[in-house]
Amino acid sequence: MVNPLRALSECVVLVVDDTEANIDILVETLAADYEIGVALDGESALEYALATVPDLVLLDIMMPGLDGYEVCRRLKKNEKTRDIPIIFVTAMAETLDELKGFDLGAVDYITKPFSPPVVQARVKTHLTLKLAREQLAEQNVELLAAARLREDVENITRHDLKGPLNAILGLPYVMKIDPRLIPEFIPHLEMIEESGRRMLRMINQSLDLFKMERGTYQFHPAPVDLAEVARKVLAEIQGLAARKRIRLHLRLDGRPVGGTEVFQVPGEDLLCYSMISNLIKNAVEASPADRALTVSLESGDRPRIRIHNHGAAPEAIRDRFFDKYVTAGKSGGTGLGTYSARMMAEIQGGTIDLETSEDRGTTITITWPSAAPLPLPAEADSPGAAPWTQPSQVVQPADLPAWRVLAADDDHHVRELLTRYLAGGPLELVWAADGREALDLLTSMDFHLALLDGEMPMLDGFETARRRRQWERERGAAPMILIALSGH
């Protein structure tokens, strides 16, 4: 918590002058308002400043031994005293040296003979500024700490949410390959899987948005079939549209789109899905009942997708439609849907625009920078397909080798799921609950393979792997197979 601004009366002012009469005048002028320290020469001033660290120094320039310039130079050179404001005290004949004093770090000059009101005003001004800077610095420290805490909490939350998702996404697969499963239950299990994937996408999207805002997101473009993405989103939004009796249309260059057309743009599948899903859902919610909503794909040098509904955006937010937290007339709206869509369009090198009026409705247009195709990775799945939902071959536990496998994960959902996947065959599974326990086992027992969670207490999976590799190099041992488990 930021401390309140200190009272001026708590401030310490050090008066440095080799003439006692001058000191008496300054002390009499300031003693009623501040705590006063006194030094009659430069050496004494440095000793006092290092011991006490006053809030301000009134420093005479012309003194025997160390003059005021040298005292100022040494105070500014010392990390402990460099932030103390210094006001030089000078005779009228010395005012030509003011520039030298400012170059050394002084904040002001007071000329002799003293004018008590001027001395009081100058001292009060610079002490007030100093206290304000102190409070601002403390606020900055607390803001940085709060930002770090928020980031840590968000990362922990994402990590903790992904634990239960392992069961939501994994157990339906285990059940579907069980020959005892009643076929009528398969659609229900697939619905559970799809809900889990949607939650996973939302968690990952929040992390991606955080990175985009800070300029740390790594964009990896690949061909994305927008026709397939749009088909999937429109199928998911069908129920909401039906309740409002809204007709959904998907068109490619003016003609209706069936189930086979392909419309590729360079981008990221998850970003395109999240962006288009947000915008279409918002369009359905904003559309008047008994009207049509049209999603149009337009080819060309710069491919586009247009989302049109017959409602008009509220006039009050039109100029800020894609800004963060902007929402109107939507119960429970966060104002992040259109903002995240803008961020995702821009991170993919595209643009997003709004056209809205009472008579023509609202059209949101996303334009990609190029239609140039990108090569698919050699072993990539079809666009939009999640690799864990389309296994090319079902392997039963009995088909596994008689290996000893170390599995390290701090999440009991993952441990339960992997046990269900791997138990019942010749494979021997040994568990570790954190990286330190895993490293102890990896350097004391023989394993054929290790599964290491990337995020674990004590040691994470990456550091565990690094230390295992170092252990292998030191002993000339063959590298063991290491597989990372990650929720990212």
C-alpha positions in Angstrom: 0.0 0.0 0.0 1.4 3.4 -0.9 2.2 5.5 2.1 0.6 9.0 2.3 2.8 12.0 1.5 5.1 12.9 4.4 4.4 16.1 6.2 6.7 19.0 5.4 7.4 19.4 9.1 9.0 16.0 9.1 11.6 17.1 6.5 15.3 17.7 7.5 17.1 20.6 6.0 20.9 20.8 6.2 22.3 24.3 6.3 26.0 24.5 5.3 27.9 27.8 5.7 31.2 28.8 7.2 29.8 32.1 8.5 27.8 31.6 11.7 25.8 34.8 11.2 24.4 33.4 7.9 23.6 30.1 9.6 21.8 31.9 12.4 19.6 33.8 9.9 18.7 30.6 7.9 18.0 28.6 11.1 15.8 31.3 12.4 14.0 31.5 9.0 13.3 27.7 8.7 13.4 26.2 12.2 9.7 26.7 12.9 8.7 24.6 9.8 11.5 22.0 9.5 14.1 20.0 11.4 17.4 21.7 10.9 20.9 20.3 10.7 24.0 22.6 10.6 27.5 22.2 9.2 30.3 24.9 9.2 32.4 23.3 6.4 32.4 20.9 3.5 33.8 17.9 5.3 31.3 18.2 8.1 28.5 18.6 5.6 29.5 15.3 3.8 29.6 13.4 7.1 26.2 14.7 8.2 24.6 14.0 4.8 25.9 10.4 4.7 24.8 9.7 8.2 21.4 11.4 8.1 20.5 11.8 4.4 18.6 15.2 4.8 15.7 16.0 2.5 17.3 19.2 1.2 20.7 21.0 1.5 21.3 24.8 1.6 24.9 24.9 0.5 27.2 27.9 0.6 29.6 28.0 -2.4 32.6 29.9 -1.0 34.0 28.0 1.9 37.6 27.1 3.0 38.7 23.6 2.3 36.0 21.9 0.3 33.9 24.6 -1.5 30.2 24.1 -2.3 30.8 22.9 -5.8 33.0 20.0 -4.6 30.6 19.1 -1.8 27.8 19.0 -4.4 29.9 16.9 -6.8 30.6 14.3 -4.1 26.9 14.2 -2.9 25.7 13.6 -6.5 28.4 10.9 -7.0 27.2 8.9 -4.0 24.2 6.7 -4.6 23.0 7.3 -1.1 22.8 11.1 -1.4 22.5 11.8 -5.1 18.8 12.4 -5.0 19.0 15.1 -2.3 17.9 18.5 -3.8 20.7 21.1 -3.3 20.1 24.8 -3.3 23.3 26.9 -3.6 23.7 29.9 -1.4 25.7 32.6 -3.1 26.7 36.3 -2.9 25.5 38.5 -5.7 29.0 38.7 -7.1 29.0 34.9 -7.7 25.8 34.7 -9.7 27.8 34.3 -12.9 28.7 30.8 -11.7 25.0 29.6 -11.6 25.4 27.6 -14.7 28.2 25.6 -13.2 26.1 24.8 -10.2 23.2 23.6 -12.3 25.6 21.4 -14.3 26.6 19.8 -11.1 23.0 19.0 -10.2 21.8 21.9 -8.1 18.1 22.7 -8.3 18.1 26.4 -7.4 20.1 29.4 -6.1 19.5 31.8 -3.2 21.4 35.0 -3.1 22.9 36.9 -0.2 21.8 38.9 1.7 18.9 36.6 2.5 15.2 37.5 2.0 13.4 35.2 4.6 10.2 35.0 2.4 12.2 34.0 -0.6 14.2 31.4 1.4 10.9 29.9 2.8 9.3 29.8 -0.6 12.2 28.2 -2.4 12.7 25.6 0.3 9.0 24.7 0.5 8.7 24.4 -3.3 11.6 22.0 -3.6 10.7 19.9 -0.6 7.1 19.6 -1.9 8.5 18.4 -5.3 10.8 15.9 -3.5 8.0 14.4 -1.5 5.8 14.1 -4.5 8.6 12.3 -6.5 9.1 9.9 -3.6 5.4 9.1 -3.5 5.3 8.7 -7.3 8.3 6.4 -7.2 6.6 4.3 -4.5 3.4 4.1 -6.6 5.4 3.0 -9.6 7.0 0.2 -7.6 3.6 -0.9 -6.3 2.1 -0.8 -9.8 4.9 -2.9 -11.2 4.5 -5.4 -8.3 0.7 -5.4 -8.9 1.3 -6.1 -12.6 3.7 -8.9 -11.8 1.2 -10.3 -9.3 -1.6 -10.1 -11.8 0.5 -11.9 -14.5 1.5 -14.6 -12.0 -2.1 -15.1 -10.8 -3.3 -15.3 -14.4 -0.6 -17.8 -15.4 -1.4 -19.9 -12.3 -5.1 -19.7 -13.0 -4.6 -20.8 -16.6 -2.3 -23.7 -15.4 -4.8 -24.8 -12.8 -7.8 -24.6 -15.2 -5.9 -26.8 -17.7 -5.6 -29.6 -15.1 -9.3 -30.5 -15.0 -9.5 -30.1 -18.7 -7.1 -33.1 -19.1 -10.0 -35.2 -17.8 -12.7 -33.5 -19.8 -10.7 -33.9 -23.0 -9.0 -37.2 -22.3 -11.6 -39.5 -20.6 -14.1 -39.3 -23.4 -11.4 -40.7 -25.7 -10.7 -43.5 -23.3 -14.4 -44.3 -23.1 -14.9 -44.2 -26.9 -12.3 -46.9 -27.5 -13.8 -49.1 -24.8 -15.7 -51.9 -26.6 -18.4 -51.9 -23.9 -19.5 -48.4 -24.8 -23.1 -48.1 -26.0 -22.9 -46.4 -29.4 -25.7 -44.0 -28.5 -23.4 -42.4 -26.0 -20.7 -41.4 -28.5 -22.4 -38.1 -29.6 -22.6 -37.1 -25.9 -18.9 -37.8 -25.4 -18.1 -35.8 -28.5 -20.1 -32.9 -27.1 -18.1 -33.1 -23.9 -14.9 -33.1 -25.9 -16.0 -30.1 -28.0 -16.9 -28.2 -24.8 -13.5 -28.9 -23.3 -11.8 -27.8 -26.5 -13.8 -24.5 -26.4 -12.7 -23.9 -22.8 -9.1 -24.7 -23.8 -9.3 -22.2 -26.7 -10.6 -19.5 -24.3 -7.8 -20.1 -21.8 -5.2 -20.1 -24.6 -6.8 -17.0 -26.1 -6.5 -15.1 -22.8 -2.8 -15.9 -22.7 -2.4 -15.0 -26.4 -4.1 -11.6 -25.9 -1.9 -10.9 -22.9 1.2 -11.5 -25.2 -0.2 -9.4 -28.0 -0.7 -6.4 -25.8 2.9 -6.6 -24.7 4.3 -7.3 -28.1 5.7 -10.7 -27.2 3.3 -12.9 -29.3 5.1 -15.1 -31.8 3.0 -15.3 -35.0 3.5 -18.5 -37.1 1.4 -18.3 -40.3 0.1 -21.3 -42.1 -2.8 -21.9 -44.5 -6.1 -21.5 -42.8 -9.4 -22.6 -44.5 -11.7 -19.7 -43.6 -14.6 -21.5 -45.3 -14.2 -24.4 -42.9 -13.8 -22.1 -39.9 -16.9 -20.2 -40.9 -18.9 -23.4 -41.4 -17.9 -24.6 -38.0 -18.8 -21.3 -36.2 -22.1 -21.0 -38.0 -23.0 -24.6 -36.9 -22.1 -23.8 -33.3 -24.2 -20.6 -33.4 -27.2 -22.2 -35.0 -29.1 -22.6 -31.7 -28.7 -19.0 -30.7 -29.8 -17.9 -34.2 -32.8 -20.2 -34.2 -34.1 -18.7 -31.0 -34.1 -15.3 -32.7 -35.4 -16.7 -36.0 -32.2 -15.4 -37.8 -31.3 -17.0 -41.1 -27.6 -17.7 -41.5 -25.9 -17.5 -44.9 -22.4 -18.3 -46.0 -21.2 -17.0 -49.4 -18.0 -17.2 -51.4 -17.7 -14.5 -54.1 -21.4 -14.1 -54.1 -22.5 -17.8 -54.4 -23.7 -20.0 -51.5 -21.0 -22.1 -49.9 -21.5 -25.9 -49.5 -19.4 -28.3 -47.6 -16.5 -28.7 -49.9 -15.3 -25.2 -50.9 -11.9 -24.1 -49.6 -10.9 -20.5 -49.0 -7.3 -20.3 -47.7 -5.5 -17.3 -46.1 -2.2 -17.1 -44.3 -2.8 -17.0 -40.6 -3.2 -19.2 -37.4 -6.2 -21.5 -37.1 -6.9 -20.8 -33.5 -6.7 -17.0 -34.0 -9.0 -17.1 -37.0 -11.5 -19.3 -35.2 -11.6 -17.1 -32.1 -11.8 -13.9 -34.1 -14.6 -15.0 -36.4 -16.5 -16.8 -33.6 -16.5 -13.6 -31.5 -17.6 -11.4 -34.4 -20.4 -13.8 -35.6 -21.7 -14.3 -32.1 -21.8 -10.6 -31.5 -23.5 -10.1 -34.9 -26.3 -12.6 -34.0 -26.8 -11.0 -30.6 -27.0 -7.5 -32.2 -29.3 -8.5 -35.1 -33.0 -7.9 -35.1 -35.2 -11.0 -35.0 -36.5 -12.5 -38.2 -33.7 -11.2 -40.3 -30.7 -12.7 -42.1 -27.0 -12.7 -41.1 -24.6 -13.1 -44.0 -20.9 -14.1 -43.9 -19.2 -13.3 -47.2 -15.8 -14.6 -48.3 -14.2 -12.5 -51.1 -11.2 -13.7 -53.0 -8.6 -11.5 -54.7 -5.1 -10.0 -54.1 -6.3 -9.2 -50.5 -8.9 -11.7 -49.4 -11.7 -10.5 -47.1 -14.4 -11.8 -44.9 -17.5 -9.6 -44.3 -20.0 -10.2 -41.5 -23.3 -8.4 -42.0 -26.4 -8.1 -39.8 -29.3 -5.7 -40.1 -28.8 -4.0 -36.7 -26.9 -0.8 -36.2 -24.1 -0.3 -33.7 -25.0 2.2 -31.0 -23.9 5.7 -32.1 -22.2 6.3 -28.8 -19.6 3.6 -29.4 -19.1 3.6 -33.1 -15.8 5.6 -33.0 -14.5 3.3 -30.2 -16.1 0.0 -31.4 -12.8 -2.0 -31.4 -11.4 -0.4 -28.2 -10.9 -2.4 -25.0 -13.9 -2.6 -22.6 -16.2 -0.8 -25.0 -19.7 -2.3 -24.8 -23.3 -1.0 -24.9 -26.7 -2.5 -24.3 -25.4 -6.0 -23.7 -26.0 -7.5 -20.3 -22.8 -9.1 -18.9 -20.7 -7.8 -21.9 -17.0 -7.3 -21.2 -16.1 -5.3 -24.2 -13.3 -7.7 -25.0 -14.8 -9.6 -28.0 -14.3 -6.9 -30.7 -11.1 -5.7 -29.0 -9.6 -9.2 -29.2 -10.8 -9.5 -32.8 -8.9 -6.4 -33.7 -5.7 -7.6 -31.9 -5.9 -10.9 -33.7 -6.5 -9.4 -37.1 -3.6 -7.0 -36.7 -1.2 -9.7 -35.4 -1.9 -11.6 -38.6 -1.0 -8.6 -40.7 -4.6 -7.7 -41.5 -7.1 -4.9 -40.8 -10.6 -4.8 -39.4 -13.2 -2.1 -40.2 -16.7 -1.2 -39.2 -19.5 0.2 -41.4 -22.8 0.8 -39.7 -26.0 2.9 -40.2 -29.6 2.6 -39.3 -30.8 1.8 -42.9 -27.9 -0.5 -44.1 -27.1 -2.3 -40.8 -23.6 -3.3 -39.7 -20.8 -4.8 -41.7 -17.5 -5.8 -40.1 -14.7 -6.5 -42.7 -11.5 -8.3 -42.0 -8.9 -7.9 -44.8 -5.8 -10.2 -45.1 -2.6 -8.7 -46.5 -2.2 -11.4 -49.1 -3.8 -14.5 -50.6 -0.4 -16.1 -51.3 -0.6 -19.7 -50.2 1.8 -21.0 -47.6 3.2 -24.6 -47.7 1.6 -27.0 -45.3 4.0 -28.7 -42.8 5.0 -32.1 -43.9 2.9 -34.0 -41.4 0.2 -31.4 -40.7 -3.4 -32.4 -40.0 -6.1 -30.9 -42.1 -6.9 -27.3 -41.2 -9.1 -27.0 -38.2 -8.6 -30.6 -37.0 -7.3 -31.1 -33.5 -4.6 -33.8 -33.6 -5.8 -35.5 -30.4 -9.4 -36.0 -31.8 -8.3 -37.7 -35.0 -6.0 -40.6 -34.1 -4.7 -42.4 -37.1 -4.4 -45.6 -35.2 -5.7 -46.9 -31.9 -3.0 -48.5 -29.8 -4.1 -50.7 -26.9 -2.0 -50.9 -23.7 -1.2 -54.6 -24.6 0.6 -53.4 -27.7 3.0 -51.3 -25.8 6.6 -52.4 -25.2 7.9 -53.7 -21.9 9.5 -50.4 -21.0 10.0 -48.7 -17.7 8.6 -45.1 -18.2 8.9 -42.2 -15.8 5.9 -39.9 -15.8 6.3 -36.6 -13.9 3.3 -34.3 -13.4 2.0 -32.4 -10.3 -1.6 -32.7 -11.6 -3.6 -35.7 -10.3 -6.0 -35.4 -13.3 -3.0 -36.0 -15.7 -1.7 -38.9 -13.6 -5.1 -40.5 -13.6 -5.5 -40.0 -17.3 -2.1 -41.4 -18.2 -2.6 -44.3 -15.9 -5.9 -45.1 -17.8 -4.1 -44.8 -21.1 -1.1 -46.9 -20.3 -2.1 -49.4 -17.6 -2.9 -53.0 -18.4 0.0 -53.8 -20.6 3.7 -54.8 -20.2 4.8 -51.1 -19.8 5.9 -50.2 -16.2 4.8 -46.7 -15.2 6.7 -44.9 -12.4 5.3 -41.6 -11.1 7.0 -38.4 -9.8 5.0 -35.5 -8.4 7.5 -32.8 -9.1 10.7 -32.1 -11.0 13.1 -32.7 -8.1 11.6 -36.1 -7.4 11.8 -36.9 -11.2 15.5 -35.9 -11.3 16.3 -38.1 -8.4 14.6 -41.0 -10.1 16.2 -40.2 -13.5 19.7 -40.3 -11.9 19.2 -43.4 -9.8 17.1 -45.8 -11.9 17.1 -46.9 -15.5 14.3 -45.8 -17.7 13.5 -46.1 -21.4 11.5 -42.9 -21.6 10.3 -40.0 -19.5 7.2 -37.8 -19.7 7.9 -34.4 -18.1 5.4 -31.8 -17.4 6.6 -28.3 -18.4 5.2 -26.6 -15.3 5.9 -28.3 -12.0 6.9 -27.1 -8.5 10.5 -27.5 -7.3 11.9 -28.0 -10.8 9.9 -27.6 -14.0 10.2 -30.1 -16.7 12.6 -28.1 -18.8 15.1 -27.7 -16.0 14.7 -31.3 -15.1 15.4 -32.3 -18.8 18.5 -30.0 -18.9 20.0 -31.5 -15.7 19.3 -35.0 -17.0 21.1 -34.2 -20.3 24.0 -32.8 -18.3 24.1 -35.9 -16.2 24.3 -38.0 -19.4 27.1 -36.0 -20.8 29.2 -36.2 -17.7 28.9 -40.0 -17.7 29.0 -40.6 -21.5 25.5 -42.1 -21.3 23.2 -42.4 -24.3 20.5 -39.8 -24.4 17.2 -41.1 -23.0 13.9 -40.3 -24.8 12.3 -37.3 -23.1 8.7 -36.1 -24.0 7.3 -32.8 -22.8 3.8 -32.6 -21.4 2.4 -29.1 -21.9 -0.8 -27.3 -21.6 0.4 -24.6 -24.0 
